[in-house]
Amino acid sequence: MFSTLTRVLVMFCCNSRKKKPSTMNTGRELSTELGYQKSASMITTEQVSCYLTNHPNFLEQYIMDNVEMEQIERWIIRKSKKGRKPSDFEKAARKTSLSRWKFCVHADKRKMLQSLTRKLQIKPSKDYVLWELANCISSAVNADGFRLFIVDKGDPNVLLLYPGEEHTQSSSAPHLQRMKKDISIALYVARTQQPVRLSRGKPDSRFSSEIMNELQNHAAHIQCQPIVESDGQLPAILELWRRESGGPFHEEDEEIASSYLVWGGIGLHYAQLYLNMNQQKTLNDFLLAVVKSIFQNMVSIDSLVIKIMNFAQKLVDADRASLFLVDSKNAELYATIFDVGVDAVDNSDEISFDSCVSESEELKLYTSREIRFPLGTGIAGHVASTGEILNIKDAYADPRFNRAVDQLTGYTTHTILCMPIFIRGSIIGVVQMVNKHKGNFTKNDEEAFETFAVYSGLALHHAKLYDKIRKSEQKYKVALDVLSYHNTCTEEEYRTTLAKGIPKEIAGIDDYYFNPFELKDFDKARHAMYMFNDLFGCNGFDQNCLLRFILTVRKNYRRVPYHNWTHGFSVANSMFCILKHSRGAFERNESLALFIGALCHDLDHRGKNNKFMLDTESPLAAIYSTSTMEHHHFNQTVTILQQEGHNIFSRLTNKDYKQILGLLKHCILATDLAAFFPNKSKLASIVKASEFSWNNLEHRRLLQAIAMTGSDLSASAKPWKIQKETVKVIFEEFYDQGDAERAAGRNPIPMMDRNRPEEQPASQVGFLTGICIPCYDLLYTLIPETKALLEMCKQNLEKWKKIDMEFAKQ
């Protein structure tokens, strides 16, 4: 029996004399060598094989000139599967090799696949890919019709049927019909993943006579082909059929179908990717809506619980939702709203998130009292104690299920999906979904629900923080109300000071050497009001408001040895002298900020420096990491301005008001000695280069900072009697801080150690030499009217040097 290739070669070799001169001589050689006489039957297979082996160029040339590409493709497919037993995996992925597919160049096939590709770009679902692929294969093998079976949930024993259509180019796939669980050709192919070809009248031992009779009634010839994806999954079975006139299916039809299935595998792969991406996009859109809804309207824990449960219901299509929070101290689960159902919301694809979470008639609250039970009790308790996700398909068959709630409510629980909510590795709650509307909770439900639980955890965590902040805010308001009552000047203080009146003239008030220790506290307030009016006039400011402001400032200075109301008044008096003697040096708003900043620059000072605040982890240090006390002084100033009847800037324009607040902050922060050194260095460099300009805003800001420091240190530029008295109270405050440091287990620096009084003169020499003299020297260069400060500071320095020398001799 000749092989197909032998017959073809012999036939064409015999006819070559009449066709192509290029093969004529070769044909004669062949017939002569093989002993050809009159009939090709005289030539044996071995002779042809021997000749072709010895003349490979003849074989190649002949195939290139005379054999169609479609035939070459079939030969190659046969060659690739001949002579070896396929493995199980190869059976699953039968005839899906890309190496075979690349030979599929048939023009009609290309057109059909191009048309299929265009369709799939419009509707790239997996079922649609299968349906269009079945149409293409049916047309390619000239079938009279087909049926497409979908393998249900990966189970080859359950098939869903797409009824075939007479014409292969259908525009859309019909609805699925569930197959009966009986034996059929399609079920056999689904189980074995092997193709089957049957013809009427030809019995097959694999199938009963009943199935063969069914074939006779259905079609004359059938080819049933498994559609296998690249990963070995079997999504569908394709049953092709022909009537008598169409003839039986052959191996070549199977090969043609296989070549299409290669592309089909690729199409199914990308359709699955598209499906996964689309599902993920839907989930992401859902979660985004959840996050927006939860975080945009975070009111209370209860309202948040309602939102979370309603969103969870929509996410997994559950009938009921429960959320329990963990009480770690008592090892209990608790809930106020423990069961919510949304029956009124329709099941349409369009989800109105607002309607899902609104506390309307759609919400049915089955209890409003708080319920509690120990961890480990029931399904929720087990999840809360173990952190395990439970997907229960039969609640009553699970021994952990508590039937008491069903018995009380008359509700029947079938399926449960219960998941823990984590935050920072700890379980803070449990969400429980009950009774999926269609079937059981799936793996996809678990994954989507797990992602949702992360957002729920964050929302619950922030809601708890929000509740704490809200309570703290209310406590803060109460505390502020109490403090404002005690730290605001009383009506009696206001009336008493007002009754004494504001002095029309104060001798020596504009002298840099004015002694603030000689005045009583309330007299200082009257003098401060006089200085303000002298600088800025009475008309632009409410005098009653100004008096209340100054009296409240007085009250907000603490009774510490040095940084008290006397110090605040003294610094304001020094700034008053600078502004009065150098009128025009600063603009009006700058002068306002400088004077008020000097008056308020140490409000609520605790008698401790910034380093102490940081070392002791003071709450103030937690709020302000740099210039701790200076930031606090400014905020205290703003707090006083915000009190009723205290805003001395109320008659200014919004622009001036904002400018003054900014300048006020700049001036108060400049009193931090840590800021003095960079400010001095910058300004000194500008002055040294003769580049200072009064029109330059940055230059003026640097000078404002130096003026604030000069005023703050003005005690060092007072006459010796005042200077000595001031240093005494300064060191008393230093020693108080040193005592506090020693009590905390730290050794104070020598200057703050009351056991080392001999350090006072040396510290003063260093302080005046390193800070005060450079400050006043720079201030004097730009504002010559401040010469008195520099001169007196130098005199005091010499006296401290003498005292230091005397201590050194002892």
KEROFI-121047 format. One record per residue (C-alpha): x, y, z. Coordinates in steps of 0.1 Angstrom, whole numbers, padded with zeros to 4 digits, always signed. Example, Ala and Ser with C-alpha at 12.3 -4.5 7.8 and 13.67 -1.06 7.14 Angstrom:
2
+0123-0045+0078
+0137-0011+0071
END
This chain:
810
+0000+0000+0000
+0016+0033-0011
+0017+0062+0012
+0000+0094+0002
+0033+0111-0004
+0045+0082-0026
+0013+0082-0047
+0015+0120-0052
+0051+0119-0062
+0047+0091-0086
+0016+0106-0102
+0033+0140-0106
+0065+0124-0119
+0046+0106-0145
+0029+0137-0156
+0059+0159-0155
+0069+0152-0191
+0038+0170-0202
+0040+0199-0178
+0073+0215-0169
+0105+0212-0189
+0124+0220-0157
+0114+0186-0143
+0113+0165-0175
+0148+0152-0174
+0145+0144-0137
+0113+0125-0145
+0130+0105-0171
+0158+0097-0148
+0133+0086-0122
+0114+0064-0145
+0146+0049-0159
+0162+0043-0125
+0130+0028-0111
+0125+0007-0142
+0093+0024-0152
+0076+0008-0182
+0040+0013-0186
+0024+0015-0151
+0033+0032-0120
+0022+0001-0101
+0055-0016-0111
+0074+0010-0089
+0077+0000-0052
+0076+0023-0022
+0111+0014-0013
+0123+0025-0047
+0107+0059-0044
+0120+0063-0009
+0155+0054-0020
+0154+0078-0049
+0141+0107-0027
+0167+0100-0001
+0194+0102-0027
+0179+0133-0045
+0166+0157-0017
+0169+0187-0041
+0143+0170-0064
+0119+0166-0035
+0123+0202-0023
+0119+0216-0058
+0089+0195-0066
+0071+0205-0034
+0078+0242-0039
+0065+0241-0075
+0035+0218-0072
+0021+0214-0037
-0004+0238-0021
+0004+0254+0012
-0027+0240+0028
-0014+0204+0020
+0020+0213+0034
+0004+0225+0066
-0015+0192+0070
+0017+0172+0064
+0035+0192+0090
+0007+0187+0116
+0008+0149+0109
+0045+0148+0111
+0046+0166+0145
+0023+0140+0161
+0036+0109+0144
+0058+0083+0160
+0055+0094+0197
+0030+0088+0225
+0016+0121+0238
+0020+0128+0276
-0010+0137+0297
-0002+0174+0295
+0002+0172+0257
-0032+0155+0256
-0047+0185+0275
-0030+0209+0252
-0035+0189+0220
-0028+0206+0187
-0023+0240+0202
+0014+0245+0194
+0023+0279+0179
+0049+0261+0158
+0020+0245+0139
-0001+0276+0139
+0025+0297+0121
+0019+0275+0090
-0018+0284+0088
-0017+0308+0059
-0049+0299+0041
-0064+0331+0028
-0100+0323+0038
-0087+0314+0073
-0069+0347+0076
-0100+0366+0066
-0122+0348+0091
-0097+0353+0119
-0093+0390+0111
-0131+0393+0112
-0131+0374+0145
-0104+0396+0160
-0125+0427+0151
-0155+0413+0168
-0136+0403+0200
-0122+0438+0203
-0158+0450+0207
-0170+0422+0231
-0139+0404+0246
-0157+0380+0270
-0147+0344+0273
-0180+0329+0262
-0180+0352+0232
-0146+0341+0222
-0157+0305+0224
-0189+0312+0204
-0171+0331+0176
-0143+0305+0175
-0170+0277+0171
-0184+0297+0142
-0150+0299+0125
-0142+0262+0129
-0177+0252+0117
-0172+0273+0085
-0136+0261+0080
-0146+0223+0080
-0178+0229+0060
-0200+0217+0088
-0238+0220+0085
-0241+0231+0121
-0226+0228+0156
-0233+0227+0193
-0211+0244+0219
-0209+0230+0254
-0195+0250+0283
-0179+0231+0311
-0196+0244+0343
-0172+0255+0370
-0144+0233+0357
-0165+0201+0363
-0164+0179+0332
-0195+0160+0344
-0217+0192+0341
-0220+0209+0307
-0240+0239+0297
-0253+0239+0262
-0252+0266+0235
-0277+0253+0209
-0261+0254+0175
-0273+0275+0146
-0276+0265+0110
-0254+0294+0098
-0219+0297+0112
-0217+0335+0111
-0242+0342+0139
-0240+0377+0155
-0246+0368+0191
-0246+0337+0213
-0279+0324+0227
-0285+0318+0264
-0270+0287+0281
-0291+0256+0288
-0280+0231+0314
-0273+0196+0301
-0287+0166+0319
-0262+0145+0338
-0264+0116+0315
-0239+0099+0291
-0234+0117+0258
-0206+0122+0232
-0198+0157+0246
-0196+0144+0282
-0172+0116+0270
-0150+0141+0252
-0151+0164+0283
-0139+0136+0306
-0112+0122+0283
-0102+0154+0264
-0098+0133+0233
-0116+0142+0200
-0142+0118+0186
-0154+0113+0150
-0186+0092+0144
-0206+0084+0113
-0241+0069+0111
-0241+0031+0106
-0206+0026+0120
-0208+0013+0155
-0183+0025+0181
-0175+0004+0212
-0171+0035+0234
-0207+0044+0230
-0240+0026+0236
-0265+0019+0209
-0287+0045+0226
-0262+0072+0219
-0256+0059+0183
-0294+0061+0177
-0293+0096+0191
-0266+0103+0165
-0288+0089+0138
-0316+0112+0147
-0294+0142+0150
-0269+0141+0122
-0252+0117+0098
-0217+0126+0108
-0203+0141+0140
-0169+0155+0151
-0166+0163+0188
-0136+0184+0197
-0123+0195+0231
-0113+0232+0234
-0083+0233+0257
-0066+0264+0270
-0028+0268+0272
-0028+0260+0309
-0047+0227+0304
-0081+0239+0315
-0110+0227+0295
-0136+0255+0291
-0157+0240+0263
-0166+0211+0239
-0174+0218+0202
-0197+0193+0185
-0197+0197+0147
-0222+0178+0125
-0230+0171+0088
-0258+0156+0070
-0254+0128+0045
-0246+0151+0016
-0217+0166+0035
-0198+0134+0039
-0179+0121+0070
-0153+0141+0089
-0117+0131+0083
-0084+0136+0101
-0078+0166+0080
-0109+0183+0095
-0096+0176+0129
-0063+0192+0119
-0080+0223+0105
-0100+0226+0138
-0068+0222+0158
-0051+0250+0139
-0080+0273+0148
-0079+0262+0184
-0043+0275+0186
-0056+0310+0180
-0086+0302+0202
-0063+0294+0231
-0046+0327+0227
-0079+0345+0224
-0092+0327+0255
-0061+0337+0274
-0065+0373+0266
-0102+0372+0272
-0095+0358+0307
-0070+0386+0313
-0096+0411+0302
-0122+0395+0324
-0098+0396+0354
-0088+0432+0347
-0125+0441+0343
-0134+0424+0376
-0104+0441+0393
-0115+0475+0379
-0150+0469+0391
-0137+0460+0425
-0114+0490+0425
-0142+0514+0415
-0164+0498+0443
-0136+0502+0469
-0130+0538+0457
-0166+0546+0462
-0165+0529+0496
-0134+0549+0507
-0149+0582+0495
-0182+0575+0513
-0166+0564+0545
-0140+0591+0549
-0159+0620+0535
-0187+0617+0561
-0170+0602+0592
-0195+0611+0619
-0197+0583+0645
-0188+0546+0649
-0224+0536+0646
-0230+0554+0613
-0197+0540+0600
-0207+0504+0610
-0240+0508+0590
-0220+0520+0559
-0195+0492+0561
-0222+0465+0564
-0242+0479+0535
-0211+0481+0513
-0201+0446+0523
-0235+0432+0514
-0233+0447+0479
-0198+0435+0474
-0206+0398+0480
-0243+0398+0473
-0253+0388+0508
-0287+0389+0524
-0275+0399+0559
-0244+0416+0574
-0231+0417+0609
-0201+0436+0623
-0186+0430+0658
-0159+0450+0674
-0133+0436+0697
-0130+0447+0734
-0095+0436+0741
-0096+0445+0778
-0126+0422+0785
-0119+0396+0758
-0153+0401+0743
-0170+0410+0710
-0196+0437+0711
-0219+0456+0688
-0247+0481+0690
-0260+0475+0655
-0253+0439+0649
-0275+0429+0620
-0285+0450+0589
-0304+0440+0558
-0311+0460+0527
-0341+0444+0510
-0354+0476+0494
-0323+0482+0473
-0327+0467+0439
-0302+0443+0424
-0295+0463+0393
-0260+0467+0380
-0260+0504+0388
-0252+0508+0425
-0261+0540+0441
-0237+0542+0469
-0255+0571+0486
-0287+0551+0488
-0268+0520+0501
-0255+0538+0531
-0282+0563+0540
-0300+0557+0572
-0334+0556+0556
-0363+0532+0555
-0343+0508+0535
-0322+0500+0566
-0338+0475+0589
-0321+0475+0623
-0329+0443+0642
-0316+0456+0675
-0304+0489+0689
-0292+0476+0723
-0256+0466+0728
-0248+0428+0727
-0217+0412+0741
-0203+0377+0741
-0169+0362+0749
-0142+0357+0722
-0143+0322+0708
-0181+0320+0710
-0199+0312+0677
-0185+0317+0642
-0176+0354+0648
-0160+0346+0681
-0139+0319+0665
-0127+0342+0638
-0119+0370+0662
-0098+0347+0684
-0080+0329+0656
-0078+0354+0628
-0090+0326+0604
-0113+0333+0574
-0143+0310+0574
-0164+0303+0543
-0192+0280+0556
-0215+0264+0530
-0238+0247+0556
-0241+0267+0588
-0262+0241+0607
-0236+0214+0599
-0209+0234+0616
-0206+0228+0654
-0193+0263+0659
-0226+0279+0647
-0248+0293+0673
-0285+0287+0664
-0299+0308+0692
-0302+0340+0670
-0321+0321+0643
-0344+0307+0668
-0351+0341+0683
-0356+0359+0650
-0371+0331+0628
-0344+0337+0603
-0326+0307+0587
-0289+0309+0581
-0275+0287+0553
-0241+0301+0542
-0217+0323+0561
-0186+0342+0551
-0168+0356+0582
-0136+0376+0581
-0114+0394+0607
-0106+0431+0604
-0070+0439+0612
-0052+0472+0620
-0015+0472+0627
-0015+0434+0631
-0043+0433+0657
-0079+0421+0652
-0102+0450+0659
-0134+0435+0646
-0152+0408+0626
-0175+0412+0596
-0199+0384+0589
-0219+0379+0557
-0249+0356+0558
-0268+0338+0529
-0254+0347+0495
-0284+0353+0472
-0272+0330+0445
-0253+0299+0455
-0224+0298+0479
-0197+0324+0487
-0168+0319+0463
-0131+0323+0464
-0135+0356+0445
-0159+0368+0472
-0132+0359+0498
-0105+0378+0480
-0127+0409+0473
-0140+0408+0509
-0105+0405+0523
-0094+0437+0504
-0126+0454+0516
-0117+0444+0551
-0085+0463+0549
-0103+0496+0541
-0129+0488+0568
-0101+0484+0593
-0086+0518+0584
-0120+0534+0585
-0128+0520+0619
-0094+0529+0633
-0098+0565+0620
-0133+0567+0633
-0121+0557+0668
-0094+0583+0665
-0120+0608+0653
-0142+0601+0683
-0112+0605+0706
-0103+0638+0689
-0139+0650+0691
-0140+0642+0728
-0106+0658+0733
-0118+0689+0714
-0148+0692+0737
-0125+0688+0768
-0102+0714+0753
-0131+0738+0748
-0141+0733+0784
-0105+0738+0796
-0101+0769+0774
-0134+0783+0788
-0121+0778+0823
-0087+0792+0815
-0101+0822+0797
-0122+0830+0828
-0092+0828+0851
-0066+0843+0827
-0087+0872+0815
-0088+0904+0834
-0118+0908+0856
-0143+0936+0854
-0131+0948+0887
-0095+0950+0875
-0107+0968+0844
-0128+0993+0862
-0102+1000+0889
-0074+1007+0863
-0098+1027+0842
-0108+1048+0872
-0072+1058+0878
-0070+1070+0842
-0041+1070+0817
-0012+1093+0826
-0010+1123+0803
+0028+1125+0808
+0054+1102+0824
+0088+1116+0832
+0117+1094+0820
+0095+1068+0803
+0115+1073+0771
+0148+1069+0788
+0167+1037+0781
+0177+1036+0818
+0141+1037+0831
+0136+1015+0861
+0106+0992+0858
+0111+0977+0894
+0097+1010+0909
+0062+1005+0894
+0033+0984+0907
+0018+0958+0884
-0014+0978+0875
+0007+1010+0871
+0028+0991+0845
-0004+0984+0826
-0013+1021+0826
+0022+1030+0815
+0021+1004+0787
-0011+1020+0775
+0005+1055+0776
+0035+1042+0755
+0012+1027+0730
-0009+1058+0725
+0023+1079+0724
+0036+1059+0695
+0004+1052+0676
-0022+1078+0688
-0056+1072+0703
-0080+1076+0674
-0072+1044+0654
-0077+1020+0684
-0105+1012+0708
-0091+1024+0742
-0114+1001+0762
-0102+0972+0741
-0066+0982+0745
-0068+0984+0783
-0085+0950+0785
-0058+0935+0762
-0029+0949+0783
-0045+0938+0816
-0050+0903+0802
-0014+0902+0790
-0003+0911+0825
-0024+0883+0839
-0009+0857+0815
+0026+0862+0826
+0034+0836+0852
+0049+0845+0886
+0084+0832+0879
+0115+0849+0892
+0125+0866+0860
+0103+0860+0829
+0073+0877+0845
+0051+0907+0838
+0079+0931+0850
+0103+0916+0823
+0076+0919+0796
+0069+0955+0805
+0107+0963+0807
+0113+0949+0772
+0083+0968+0758
+0097+1000+0774
+0131+0995+0757
+0114+0989+0724
+0093+1021+0730
+0126+1040+0735
+0140+1026+0703
+0109+1034+0682
+0105+1069+0698
+0141+1080+0693
+0143+1066+0658
+0109+1077+0643
+0107+1068+0606
+0132+1039+0608
+0103+1014+0607
+0069+1015+0590
+0037+1019+0611
+0027+0982+0609
+0063+0972+0617
+0063+0994+0648
+0030+0980+0659
+0043+0945+0657
+0076+0954+0674
+0059+0971+0704
+0031+0945+0709
+0057+0917+0702
+0080+0931+0730
+0051+0934+0754
+0039+0898+0747
+0072+0880+0738
+0073+0858+0770
+0036+0852+0777
+0031+0821+0799
+0068+0815+0803
+0074+0787+0828
+0108+0798+0839
+0125+0770+0819
+0144+0772+0786
+0137+0754+0754
+0163+0727+0760
+0146+0718+0793
+0113+0715+0775
+0128+0691+0749
+0147+0671+0775
+0117+0666+0797
+0094+0658+0767
+0071+0686+0775
+0038+0686+0756
+0049+0720+0742
+0080+0704+0728
+0058+0678+0711
+0038+0706+0694
+0068+0729+0685
+0101+0711+0678
+0120+0744+0673
+0117+0777+0692
+0094+0758+0715
+0086+0786+0740
+0087+0814+0714
+0060+0797+0693
+0039+0792+0725
+0043+0829+0734
+0030+0839+0699
+0001+0815+0701
-0008+0829+0735
-0008+0864+0721
-0032+0853+0693
-0054+0836+0718
-0058+0868+0738
-0065+0888+0706
-0093+0863+0698
-0111+0868+0731
-0141+0890+0731
-0132+0927+0736
-0095+0921+0733
-0087+0925+0696
-0068+0958+0695
-0064+0954+0657
-0101+0951+0649
-0103+0985+0632
-0075+0977+0608
-0081+0965+0572
-0078+0928+0565
-0046+0934+0546
-0030+0953+0575
-0043+0928+0601
-0027+0898+0582
+0006+0918+0578
+0008+0926+0614
+0001+0891+0626
+0029+0878+0603
+0053+0905+0616
+0042+0898+0652
+0052+0861+0648
+0085+0871+0632
+0093+0895+0661
+0084+0871+0689
+0103+0841+0673
+0134+0864+0670
+0137+0865+0708
+0150+0829+0707
+0188+0833+0712
+0193+0803+0688
+0179+0826+0661
+0200+0855+0671
+0233+0842+0659
+0223+0835+0623
+0204+0868+0622
+0234+0888+0635
+0258+0870+0611
+0236+0879+0580
+0230+0915+0590
+0267+0920+0600
+0278+0907+0566
+0254+0931+0548
+0266+0961+0569
+0302+0952+0565
+0297+0952+0527
+0279+0986+0529
+0249+0970+0512
+0222+0977+0538
+0191+0994+0524
+0160+1006+0543
+0140+0998+0512
+0150+0962+0513
+0123+0942+0531
+0147+0914+0541
+0172+0939+0555
+0145+0955+0576
+0133+0921+0589
+0168+0913+0600
+0171+0947+0618
+0137+0940+0635
+0150+0907+0648
+0181+0924+0662
+0160+0952+0678
+0138+0925+0695
+0169+0908+0709
+0184+0941+0721
+0151+0949+0739
+0149+0915+0754
+0185+0918+0767
+0180+0954+0779
+0185+0945+0815
+0222+0942+0806
+0222+0978+0794
+0205+0993+0825
+0225+1012+0852
+0245+0989+0875
+0220+0989+0904
+0192+0977+0881
+0216+0953+0863
+0227+0937+0895
+0191+0933+0908
+0180+0918+0875
+0209+0893+0874
+0199+0882+0909
+0164+0872+0898
+0177+0857+0866
+0200+0833+0885
+0172+0825+0909
+0152+0812+0879
+0183+0794+0865
+0187+0777+0899
+0151+0766+0899
+0157+0749+0865
+0189+0733+0878
+0170+0719+0908
+0144+0704+0885
+0171+0689+0863
+0189+0674+0894
+0155+0660+0906
+0151+0643+0872
+0185+0626+0876
+0205+0650+0854
+0234+0673+0863
+0227+0709+0856
+0252+0731+0838
+0274+0751+0863
+0255+0784+0855
+0223+0767+0867
+0238+0750+0897
+0229+0769+0930
+0258+0751+0947
+0283+0770+0924
+0275+0807+0929
+0310+0816+0919
+0300+0809+0883
+0278+0840+0882
+0304+0867+0873
+0322+0845+0847
+0289+0836+0831
+0279+0873+0829
+0312+0882+0813
+0308+0856+0787
+0271+0866+0781
+0278+0903+0777
+0309+0897+0756
+0295+0871+0733
+0259+0882+0728
+0250+0916+0743
+0279+0938+0730
+0278+0924+0694
+0240+0929+0694
+0241+0965+0706
+0271+0973+0684
+0252+0962+0653
+0221+0980+0664
+0240+1012+0671
+0256+1010+0636
+0221+1011+0619
+0202+1031+0646
+0226+1055+0662
+0200+1066+0687
+0205+1034+0706
+0241+1044+0716
+0231+1045+0753
+0224+1008+0753
+0259+1000+0739
+0276+1023+0764
+0259+1011+0795
+0264+0975+0785
+0301+0981+0781
+0303+0997+0816
+0285+0968+0832
+0309+0944+0814
+0339+0961+0830
+0323+0957+0865
+0316+0920+0860
+0351+0915+0849
+0364+0930+0881
+0341+0909+0902
+0352+0878+0882
+0388+0887+0889
+0381+0890+0926
+0365+0856+0926
+0395+0842+0908
+0419+0855+0935
+0399+0838+0963
END
